[in-house]
C-alpha cells in the first residue's frame, strides 16, 4: 500500500514537472485554450486569448503580451484580420501536418503558420515554444534549432529587441511593421514602417502601401542621416543597432546591453513610429522617440474631414459642420476614424430645381459652401473645365458626390471624404489656398431657409425683446461692476488666489485668445478691468485629487523669485476640465520663439548670456532654496518666458512633482521632452535635480547656435557665392545634425569657439563668455550624474566668480561621430 502511494506520488510529481516544463509550449495533444496562457521561461512574456481595450464586443484574439507588466500591452497578434467570437470552444493547436493553427468554435482555421513540413520525418513531432525575447518559435521537438517558423519573421505593429525588419533578396518580400486599424482593432491599418523597396539602407514610412511620407535617411554604419538619435551603440548601459546585408537578406536589428530593459518600437495608429520604455518606478510607458515629429506630416492622420493644425495642443480638429465619428478614440489621440457631418447634404435640392431660372439665384434650403482660407489641398483633386469661380461652384453643386472645390485659374473638385486637410498654410504655397467646403445650408450662418417664418417670429418677439434688452443692460452693468470688484479684489495680495471658473471665463473672453499650448494644456490671455494682463493655463489630462491639487498650488503660489514665473492663482471648480492656473503675463513669449522661429528681433549675445544666468538662478532656487526640492523635469526653451525687458522666467515648474530632501527618491510622474531628457530617465536610475542640470546644458547649446540640437537633416548649409571652399566647409560643420558633439570636440582640441556662434549674431559676442558657457554646458551633460555641477555652481561659473577645468567629451555623444561632419560638408559641396 505504501509503495503504491509512493509510486502515485512520484507519478504526480513527474506530471507536475512536465506541466511546468510545458508552460511555454504548445504540442500535439496539449492545445492552448481560453483561460490558459503560455509563459516564457523567464516569465517575461505570456500568450493567450485576449480582448483589446476599446475593441469590438465579443471579438477575441490570440496574442503575446508582457507577463510582468500590469498594463496589458500586446506585442504580437496571430489572427489580426480574423477575430474569433466563441473563445470558450476555440483553441491554438498543432495540426496533423505539423503546423500551428488557431481553430474557432466551428473547427475552422482562423489563422495558421502555413509552412511546408514535408521535409520533417515526423510532422506531428513539432512544438511551438514562447521564448523570453517574445518570439514564438515552431520547430521539431527533437531539434529546436531547426526553426520552421517564428513570429519575429511576421512582425505586427511592434518591433521587439532582437527582432528583424528585413528584405528577402530571394523573394523580394519586405517585412515591415503595420499599424493597427484603430486603438481597439489589431487588423492591419494604413501605415507601415519598412525597408526602402529600392534597396537603399534606410527605412520609410508608407501610407496605404504606396505613399512615402518620411525617411530615416541612409545608414552610415553608425546612425541614420535623418534620425541620428538612432545610433549603432549608446554605451554599456544603452542599446546596439546594426544593419546586416548578405546574399540572402538585408535587415536591421537592435538589442539592449541590460537584459531587464523593456523597450519596444511601435507603428502607431497615428502614423508615427514611436519608441516606448517601461519605467518600473512610475508603472507606466514613457515615450522617448516619435517620427515624424511634425504630426501634420502624416497623410490622412486626422481621418475624413479632419483638419491638422501644426503647433496646437490637439493635432486634429473636425472641419466646421462636422463632429468626431468616435469621440472616445479622439480623446485618446486616435483620430483615424475622422469626422461625420452634423447635418446631411440636401442633394435632391441641388439639381436643376435648386436654381431659380428667372433670377439665376440658388433656391433656399440647398447646400452651401464654407470658405476655408490657408488650407493645404488634398492630393486627390480632379481638374474640370470651368471658366470662373461660379462655374466651378456649379460643377460641384451639380454632383452629389462632390465635397469641395477650389478655383485658381483651374477648377479642382474633390469627391467623397476629404483627407489630409492642413490648416495654417500660406495661400502663396503650391497646393494651398482657399478651399470651399460643401455643407448643408443650416450649418452656415446667414442661411435664408424659413425666411418668412423667421420674419413673423422676429416681429412678434420685438416688443418682448425691447423690454429684455433694457433689463439686460441694467443687469449686465450691475453684474460687471460686481464681478470686476470681486475679481480685482481677489487678485490683490501676496497669496495664491482661488478663482471661480466663471470669473476666468470672463477674464479670458470665454477662452478665445489662445497664446500657447504645452504638454498639460492650452494657455489663454486674460485681462482685468485695470488692464492688468494675465496668462491662464487650462490644464488637460490632470488626474490629481482635489485635495492634493489645492495643497500643491497653494504651496507653489508662495514661491517668488525674479527668474520664476509667478503663479497668481488657480481654479479647481469640480471636474478635471475645470482646473486652471493663473500666471503673470510675459509679453515677449517663450525663448524658442526668438531662437528658432527668428522673429523680427534677434536676441543679442548679451541677452542670451543673461538668459543663461537667469534660468540657472531660477533652477538653483527651485533645487536648493525651496522648503521642498522642486525638480522641473522639462527644462527647454519653450518653458523659458521673457518679460518686457527680455529677462527670463522659468515656467511650468509648478507642474513638476514635489519631492522631499531625500534626493535618491524617484519621481512618481515621469515627464520630459525628447532631446532634453537625461540618460537616467531611460536607464531607470533615480531621478534627482541633476536631471534638470542635463536639460539645462542641452538648452545652452541651442542658445549658442540659435537652432535645435536635432534638426533631422531638414536644414542644409548653402555656401554663398563669395565664400571660399575652406570657409564653406568650416561653416558646414556647424550644421551637422548634433551640435553638442561639435562643441565638445572643439573644446577638447582647444579650438576657436566663435565659429559655432549663431550666424544671426554676425560674430558680435564675447569670446570669453562664449567659451565659458560652452564649457559649463559640456559639464552639465556628462553621463555621470556626480560629474555634473549643481545649478548654484553653474551660476558662479557664468558670473565669473569661479573657473572650471576643461570638460571631457561626454562618452555617449561619441556614437554620433564618424561621418556626421563629412555628411554635412558633402551636402554643402553638393549644393554649391
Buried (B, 14 or more C-beta within 10 A) or exposed (E): EEEEEEEEEEEEEEEEEEEEEBBBBBBBEBBBBBEBBBBBEEEBBBBBBBBBEBBEEEBBBBBBBBBEBEEBBBBBBBBBEBBBEEBEEBBBBBBEBBBBBBBBBEEEBBBBBEBEBEEBEEBBBBBBBBBBBBBBBBBBBEEEEEBBBBBBBEBBBBBBBBBBBBBBBEEEEBBBBBBBBBBBBBBBBBBBBBBBEEEBBBBBBBBEEEBEBBBBBBBBEBBBBBBBBBBBBBBEBBBBBEBEBEEEBBBBBBBBEEEEBBBBBBBBBBBBBBBBBBBEBBEBBBBBBBBBBBBBBBBBBBBBBBBBBEEBBBBBBBBBBBEBBBEEBBEEBBBBBBBBBBEEBBBEBBEEEBBEEEEEEBBBBBBBBBEBEBBBBBEEBEEBEBEEBEEBBBBBBBBBEBBBBBBEEEBBBBBEBBBBBBBBBEEEEEBBBBBBBBBBBBBBEEBEBEEEEEEEEEEEEEEEEEEEEEEEEEEEEEEEEEBBEEBEEBBEEEEBBBBBBEBBBBBBEEBEEBBBBBBBBBBBBBBEEEEBEBBBBBBBEEEBEEEEBBEBBBBBBEBEBEBBBBBBBBBBBEEBBBBBBBBBBBEBBBBBBBBBEEEEEBBBBEBBBBBBBBBBBBBBBBBEEBEEBBBBBBBBBBBBBBBEEBBBBBBBBBBBBBBEEEBEBBBEEBBBBBBBBBBBBBBBBBBBBBBBBBBBBBBBBBBBBBBBBBBBBEEBBBBEEEBEEEEBBBBBBBBBBBBBBBBBBBBEEEEEBEBBBBEEBEEEBEEEBBBBBBBBBBBBBBBEBEBBBBBBBBBBBBEEEEEBEEBBBBEBBBBBBBBBBBBBBBBBBEEB
